[in-house]
Amino acid sequence: MAIIGKIRKHSGLAVIIIGVAIAAFVIGDFGKKRTQGNSDIGVINGESIPYTEFNIKVEQAMEAQRENSGSEKISDQDAYQLRQTTWSNEVKSILMGAEYDELGLTVSAEELFDQVQGKQPHRYILQYFKDPNTGQYDPALVLNYLKNLEKMDAKSRDMWLRFEKAIKDDRLETKFNNLISKGYYMPTSFLKKDYVKQSKSMKVRFIAPPLTSIPDSTVKLTDADYNEFYNQNKVFFFQEEPIRDLDFIAFEVIPSDLDRKRISDDVTQLYKDFVSSSDVVNFTNANSDKKTDTSFLKKGTLPAPLDSILFASPVGTTIPPVEIQNTWYMAKSLAIQERPDSMRGSQILIAFTTPGNEGIKRTKEEAKMKADSLLNALKKNPASFAEVAKKVSDYPSAKEDGGDLKWFLDGNPGYYPFFKAGLEMKPKEIKVLETHIGYSVFILDEKTKPIKKVQAALLTRAIEPSNQTFQDTYTLASAFAGKNKTPEAFDKGATDQGLQKRTSPNLREMDNNLMGLPAAREVVRWAYAENTKVGEVSPVFDVNGKYVVAILKKIVEKGQQPLETVKDRIEPSVRNMKKAAVIAEKMKQSMTTAKEINSLAASMDTKVDTTVLTFSGFSRSAIGREMDIVGQIFSFPNGHTAGPLTGKYGAYFVAVDEIAEPPAKEDFRFEKSQHEQTFSQRVATSLYKAIEKTADITDERIKFY
């Protein structure tokens, strides 16, 4: 029988498993070796990833996405994301596979069985096999699924194998992380020192003349100043990956007045045919942009003002074309009924042999006879319905839920036969219904109070630009790109034509979007092309129906950035460093005559502030953010004064007024547990990132995508 289809329909388990399996699709065998070649999409620690092999995994992931979404169409953004995920998983499988092989980590068959069916199953099992009523894990669902696995088609069986592999891979990663986290040890002497850092405090007075007291015009910056700041902060100027800065203009393709008139005329003629049509539903489906929904709809579901008119008009009313948000609508009322919005019932499925359901060896006639026999018996004892369903129903979950269909909504195609029959049935009434897979003995438990609903044929026609309008807009974009070949001309051309210029900074090599413009991958690839230079204007790109012209503003390659590249960016910080030095020199001069902090503050026309500092804590005071200076202060004895102390944000004079030592403490078990927990969390979130960062990774994806 087509169990996989029934499980998907009834509980969603198979659909969820497909979602989990997407990651498993793209994780190859850890120990698999590859040969390097010119068609490689990347090289990881010397191990090549051939493009053909990688692309197969991308296609597999896309197929899983189609299965999961129920749609054959995959958007550009989804395709991009699947390629990104495939790459990330492929890199991880190679890097972690090497780690697992070196350590000899494996997951045995017995261990995998325990992860799936044991007393403490894997979290994937706990997450995806839940009772829909209670939301709790139900081991019976796992057993039932596995019992029917051999009856499923090959694709469904493969799906389960990939799901098992995802469990196995996750288990390996957990073992690896545990090996690292369990190796953590914090000596008690370190805990005592940390306790002092956290608990010891110092009450200090300080002066910190503001940097704004030194006018910018009085500070002359030299190459030596820039070099000093650059060398002190060199680590912050290492670029982890290349980036590009772009400006671009997106030419929107908007329906012209001529387009609007043409579509309006077409809609006018279409409405005449719509009114005179003898089969308005087929006519609508043949001419509408969207297939009409002939379900019965409650008030508030249809677009206004169609909703109000249809609910206030008799059956057969036709609504002339009305424009709503760039779409023309016309409608005809087909029926008005008082209907419940939902029902609840149960079924006993007596299946018969159908294509795809060959596991059932029962003819249609035999199934009907058995269903009728059950009907007669259950009419005499309806209270036994659930118990009978558990024993004889062919529906997979009936053994657990007694055939309970739960509440189902009006318009749900999966429950159409039950809802249609339920309209004429009374609560606790039982009927035999024919479905495409068998006969269902159906009992209606209850239904909601009927409300007014409308069935309508709704024909829509979007107001879209014509081919000529697309061509005209492209010509406009091409003319702009051709005439404005320099940064100055680009900016002036945009201003003169009233075009909005957008900026997209810090574009990475594998980005897919520009600022506010999704699925612009080809523009990014152009920006990273070897022959694209700073100041160059791009050709016209078609990006989701918009025509884009870009200009490359800046190139920053991977590696240590030279001083000249960051000079403009660091100028404010260099100026502040120079100002702090000037203030420190003034403070040093004032200290020759003013020995005490209050008189020093008066001589420098500033105030004395008071704060309480801790070694590892952050204070709201000006000096509290100067961690290097705080470290110096904690080496001072009580009553000590010091200055000028020059930091990142200014120059300071400090007086220590009081030191509060922490109370004696010998038991550090709680602190030890906290440190171990923090380290374990860091392992889970940061360990792989550290492994990846130290790996030798050559990424050639931009040549292919």
N, C-alpha and C positions, 0 to 999 in steps of 0.2 A: 504494500500500500504506500501511497505517497506521504509517508510520515513526516518527512522534512518539511513539506508544504503545510501540513496540519500544525506542526509545532510552531512554525513561523507565524501562522495565522492566529493560533490560540494563545501563545505565551511570549512570542518574540525571541525565544532563546537562540534560534538559528541566526537571526538577524544580528543579535548582539555578538555572537561568536564570530561572525564575519568581521565585525568591527575590531574585535580583539586580534583577529588573525591578520589584519593588515600589516602590523609590525612583524609578525612571524613570517609573512610572505617574503620579506626582503632580507631576512637574516640567513645567510648561507652557512654551509658546514664550516666550523671554525678551522679545522685543519686543512682545508682545501687550498692547494697551491695553484698559482696562476703564473703564466708566462708574460713577461713585459713586452709590449709592442707599441707601434706608432698609434694604434687605435685605442690606447688606454685612456680611460676617463680620469684615472688617478693612480697614484702609487702611495701605498701606506707602509712605511718602514721597509721599503724595498719590494713589497708584494704588490703586483699590478692588479688593477681592476679593469678588465677589457670592457669597452663600450658595449659590445653586443651582449655580454653577460649581464651587465648592469641594466641595459635597456629591457631585457627580458623580465627582470625583477620589477622594473617600473611598470611594465604592462600587466604583470600579475597583480601588483598593488592596485592598478586602475580597474582591473576586472573585479577585484574584491570590493572596490568602492562602488562599482555599478551594482553588484549584488546587494551591498548594504543599503544603497539609496533607492534601489528599485528603478533607476533611470539609466538609460544608455548614454546619456550626455554627461560629460565631465567638463566643467568650466576651466578656462585658462588658469584661474587662480588655484583651483583644486589640483589640476595637473602639475602646476609648479610646486605646490606643497607636497604632493606625493613624491616628486623627484627629490625634494629636499629631505624628506623623511627616509627615502630609500638610501640616499647617500649617507646620512647620519647613522643609520642602522648598519650599513655595510662597513663603514669605518669602525664602528664600535665592535662589530663581529670579528674583524681582523685583529684589532688591538686587544680586546678582551680574550679572544681565542688563544692568542699567544700567551697571555697571563695564565689562563686555565691549564693550557698544555704544560707549561713550565712547572706548575704546582701539582699537576696530576688530578685536578678537580673533575669529577664526573657526577652524573645523576643515574643511578642504577634503575633497572626496570622495576624492582621492588619499591624503590623510593618514589618513582613516578606514579606507580599504582596507589601508593599511600597518599600522594598529593591529590589524586583525583577522587579516590573512594574511601580514604581512611577516615579516622575519627576527627582529625584536624586537617581538613583539606586545604589546598592552596587558596589564596584570596581570590583568584579569578573564579574558581568554582563557587566560592561563597557569594561572590558578587552576581554571577550570571544564572545561578540555579536557585531562584527564590520563589516561594509561593506567592502568586500575585495577590492573594487575599491578605496575607499577614506581612508580606515583605521580608519574611525570614527564610534563611537557607533551608531547602528541603532535599535531603539526600535521595529521596524516592525519585525526584525528577532526574537526577544523574543516572540512577540505575535504569530507569525507564528509557532514557535517551540512548544509553549504551546498548540496551537489549535490542533496540530497533535500528542500531547503526548498520548492521549488515543488510537491512532491507532498503537502505537509502541508496541514492544514485552515487556514482563515483565522485562527482564534484562535492557532494555533501560529506562523504567519507574523508576526502582530502582536506576538507575544511576542518574536520575534527582533528586530524593528524597535525595540522598547523596550529590548532589551539593547544594541543598537548605539547608541541614544541615550544610555544610561547611560555607555557608553565615551566618546562625544563630549563629554558634560557634564563628565566627570572630566578629560578632556584639556584642556578650556577652563580649568578650575580650576587644573590643573597649570601651564599657561602663565602664568596670572595670578600665581600664587605665585612662579614663577621670575622674572618681571619685577621683583617687589618684592625678593626675596632677592638677586638679582644686582646690585641697586642699593646694596647695603651696602658701606661702606668704613670701615676702621679705620686712622687715621694711625699711623705708627710712634711718634710722640711720645706718643700715648694708650696704646699698648702698653707703652711704657717706664714710664709712670706706673702702669699697672695691675700691672706686674711688681714695682714697688717696694711697692705696696700688699699684694701677695700674699706678698712675701719679707721685707720689713723687719719686725723684731720689737723689742719693748721689754720689758725686765725691770723690773717695778715692785713696790714695796711699797705697801700701802694699808690703811686702816682703814675699815670699813663697819659702824658700830653697827646692830644689827638693829632693824627697825621695831617688833618685839614688845617692845622695851625701853620703849616709850611706851604706857602703858595706854590702852585705848579711851576709858575714862571721863574721861580728862583732855583729850581732843581735842573741842572744840566746833566744829561745822561751821556756817558762815554761808552766806547766799545768795551772798556774794562768792566763797567757796571753790568752790561748785558752778559758778558762772558762769566762774570762771577755768579750771577743768578742762574744762568743756564747750566753751569757746571754743578751748582748745588742741587739742582732739580732735574738733572739729566734723565733720571728714570721715568719722569712724567712725559718725556718727549719721544718715547719709543712707540712707534705705530705698529700695533699688532697685526693689522691687515691693511691692504691698500684701500683708499677711498677716493671718490670723485665728487666734485661739486658741480651741479648743473643749474642753469636757468632754462626755462622752457615756456612756450606759449601753446595752449591747447585751443585749436579752432573747433568750436562746437558746430555740429551740423544740425541746423534748426529748420523745420519746415518753413518754406517761403509762403508768402501770401498766395502765390499761384498754386502751391501744393495744397494749401488749405481749401482753396476754392474747388480744385479738382476733386479732392476727397469729399467735400460737402456735396458736390453734384452727384458723385457716385453713390453716396449715402441716400440722397433724395430718391434716386432711381431704385436703389436697393429696397428702400422702404415700401415703394409701390408694389414690388414683387413680394415683399414680406407680407403685406396685407392680403394680397390675393392668393397666396400660396395655400394649396389644399393640404399640405403636410409641412406645417411650419417648423417642426423639430428637425426634420431632415434638411429643410431649406436652410435653417439656421446653422446647422453643423457644416453644411457645404460652403457657407459664405462668411461665417464668423471667424475672427482671429482666434477665438477660443471655443472649444466644444462647450455647448450649453449644458448646464447642470439641471436635470429635470427632477431632482429630489424636491420633496416638499420642504420649504424653508420657513422658518419663523420670522416674525417681524424684527427688523434691524439687521438682517443678514444681507439683503440686497443693497446696492448703492443708492444713496439718496440723490434725487427725489423719486427714483423708480419705486423704492420700497413703499413710500407713503401712498403713491398712486395705486399700485397693485393691490395693497391691502384695503383700499377704500373703493375699489371698482369691482364690477361683476365679472364673472368668467367670460372670456372672449374679448375683453378690453385690450386694445392695441395702443401702445405708447409711442408717439412719433419720436424721431431721433432727437437726442439731447446730448450735448457735449459735456463730459465730466473728465477733468484732468487729462486733456489731450487725447481723449478717446470718445468716439461716438457710440451711443447706446440706443437700441430700440428693443421693445419687449412686447410680449403678448401673454396674457393670463390664460393658463391652460386648465387650471382646476383650483378650487379652494376647499379645504377640508379641515375639520376639527380632528386633530390627531395627537396621540401621546408623543412626547419628545423622546422617551426611552422606555424600554421594557426589560424584564428579567425573566429568564426561563432556563430549562434544562433539556438536554437531548440524549437519546440513546441512538447511536449510529449503527445501522446495519448496512455495511458496505457491500458492494458487488464489484465484479471484475470490470475495470475500465483501463484505458491506456495510461500507463504510469502507475497503476495500482494493481499490478498483476499478482501481487502477493495474496490477494483475496480470491479464494477458489469458490465463488458463490455467484450464481447467475442473478440477473435482475429480478426474475420471477421468484426465485427462492428467497431473495432479500425481502421482497414485498410480502410474501406469505409470512415470513418470520416477524416482520414489523407489525403486520395486522394482528398476529397472534399475541404479541406483546401488548398491543393497544388494548385488546379485550381484557387481558389479565390485569393491566394497570388501572383500567377504569374501575375495576372492582376494589383495588387496593392501591390508590395513588400514593399513599405514604411510603410505599416500598420502592418508589422510582429511583432514588439515589443508589440503593443497594443493588437493584437490578442492573443499573447502568455500570456499576463497578464490575459486575460479573460478565455481562454480555456485550457491552458497547465496544465497537471497533475504534473509537476515538482514543488516541494514545493516553491522554491525561484523565480519562474517565475513571480509571482505577483509583486515582487519588482524589478527584473532585466530584465524583458521582455524576458527571455530565453537566455540571453547573456552567452555564454560559455567561454568568454575571449580568450586569446591566449593559445593554447595547443600544446605541443611538439610532434614531430615525435617519436614514440615508447612508448608513454604513453598508457598503456592498457585500461584505463578508457575511452579514446577517440578514440579507434581504428576504430570503424565504421565510425566516422565522418572524421578522417584523410584519411582513405582508399577512401571514396567517394570524399573527397576534392581534391585528386590527379587528378581526371578527370574533376573536375568542374571548372567553371570560376567564378570570383567574381560576387556576387549578383544572382548566379544561385541557384535554390531551388530544392530539391529532397526529396522523402520519403525513410527513412532508417528503416529497422527492427532491433530492439535490443531485449535483453532478457526480457525486461519488457514492451515493447510496440513499437509503430511506432513513429518515430521522423520525423517531418517536419523540414528539415535542410537547412539553408541558409548560404552559404559561403560568408563571408564579405571580407576577404583578406588573402593572404598567402605570405610568404617570397620568395625571389628569390631562385630558385632551385640550389642546390650544389651537388657535386659528393658524393655518399654514397655507402658503401659496406655492403652486407649481407654475413655473413660467418658462417660456423660451426667451433667452436673452442673447441678442446678436450684438457683437462688438466689432468696431473697426477703428484701429489706432490711427491717429493723425501723424504720419511719418514723412520724413523728407523723401523726395523723389531721387532717382538716379542723377538727374540733372543738377539737383541741389547738392548732392554729394560731390559731383564733378566740379561745380562752381566753387565749393568750399575748398576742395583740394587745390584747385587752380590758385585761389587766394593764398593758401598756405605755401604753395610752391613759389609764388611770386615773392612772398615775404622772405623765404629762405634764400632765394636767388639774389635779391637786392641788398640784403643786410648781412654781409659776410664778416663784419668785424664786431667786437663787443660794443663799441660806441654806436655803430649803425643799428645793431640789434636793439639796444635800449631806446634809441631815438625812433626807430621804426615802430616799436610797440607803443610808444607815447603818442606819436603822430596819428596812428590808426586806432587809438583807444583800446588797444589789446591788453589784457591782463597778463603780466609777466609773473610767473611763479618761480620760486627757488626751491631746489631739492638738494640740501647739503648732505655730506657724509654718506654717499651711496656706496654700498659694499658690492663686491664683484658679483655675488649671487643674489642680490636684491631683485625683487620683481616689481616693486611699486616705486613711482615717483611721489613726491609730496602731494597727496590728494588725488593721485591718478593711479588706479590699480592696473595690474596686468600690462606693465610697460617694459617687459623684459627686453625687447629688441632695442629700446633706447639705451638701457643700461649696457647691453653688449656693445653698442656703438661707442659709448663713453669709454669702455675698456679696450677697444680695438687698438692694436699696436700703432697704427698710423694716425690715430685721432689725437690732435694736439690741443693744448690750452688755447682758447679763443676761437676754436673752429666751430662753425655752425653746421648742424646736422641736415641730412635730407629729411623729407617729410615721412613721418611714421603714422600708420593707421593703428590707433590704440583704442580698441572697443568703440569704434564708430566716431572717434575724434581724431583730427589730424594734428600731429604734434611736431613742432620744430624746436630743437634744443640747442644750447650753446654750452660748451665745456668751459667752466670757470676755473677749476683748480684740480691738480693731480697731486695726490700724496701717496707715495709708495710705501710699502712695508719696510720697517727698520727704523733706525735712529734718525730722527729728523734734525737736519742741520740748524744752527742758530738762525740763519737768514730766513728759514722757512717759518719759524715761530716768533720772529722778532716783534712783529706788530702785536701778536697775541699777548706776549709777556710784558709789553711796555708798561701797563699800569702797575704790575707787580714789581717791576724793576724800579719804577719811580717811588713806590711805597718803601722799598728796601732802602733807597737812597735817603728818603725823608726820615726813616727810623734812625739811620746813621747820623743825620744832622741833629735830630732831637737828642740822641745819645751824647753827642759831642757838647751840645748846649748844657745838658744835665751835668756832664763831667766838669764843665767850667763853673756852673753854679755851686757845685759841691765843694769848691775851694773855700767858699765863704759861708754857705748854708749847710751845716752838718746834720741837722735834724729834719725829719721828713716834712713836718708842717712848714718850716721856714723854706725848705726846698720847693715845696708846692707853690708857696707864695711868690718866690722869686721867678718861677716859670709860668706864673699866671694860670695855674691849673688847680684841681681839687684833690683831696685825699679820699680814696675809696677804701672800703673795708669788705673783706669777703672771707669765706671759709673754704679751704681747698682740701681735696682728697687726692691721693696719688693717681688713682685710676679713674676718678670721676670727672665730669665736665661741669664747670661752674659758669653761670650766666655772666659773670664779670668779664671785663676786658682781658684780664690776665689768665682767666680760667681756660681759654682756648689755646694758650701758648704752652703746649705739653712739654717742650724742651725746658722752658723756664720753670714750670711746675716741678719737673724732675730735679732741677738745681735747688729750688726752695726746700724740698724735702731732705736735702743734705745739711740744711742750716740748723743751728741750735736755737733754742728759745732766746728772744731778745736780739737776735742778729739782724743787721741791716745790710743791704747790698744794692749796688747799682752803679752805673746803668747796666741793665740786662737787656740785650737786644734780641727781639724775637721776630717772627714773621709779620706781625701786625703792628709793631711799635717798639718803643723803648720804655723801660720801667725802672722804678726804684721801689724796693720792698723792705718792709719791717715786719719781722715775725713777732707777734704779740703773745701767742699761746699755742701750745702743742697738746693735743688730746690723744694720749696713747690708748690703744684698744684694750679692753679687758682681757685678762688671761683666758686662754682657751686651749683645751687639749684634745677634745673630740672633734675630728674633722670628717667623720663618716658621711655626713650629709653633703658637705662640699665635694668630697671625693666622688660621690655618686653623681653630682651635678656635672662635674668636669667630664666624667666618663660618658654621660648622656650627651653632652654637647659635642664631644669628639665623635661619638657614634653618628650623630646627626650630620656632622660635617663629612664624615666618610660617605654617607648615603648620597649627599648632594654634591660633593666636590671631588671625590676620589677619581671618578672617571674623567672629569674635566682636567685634572692634573696629569693623568696618563695621556690624554689627547694633546695637551699643550706641549709635552716633551717629545711627542712622536714626530717623525719625519714624514709630513703629509704633503704630497704634491697634488693639487686640485686642478684638473684640466676641464672641468665641466663647462666652463664658458665657451669652449671650442665646439661644444655639441648642443648646448641649450641656451 
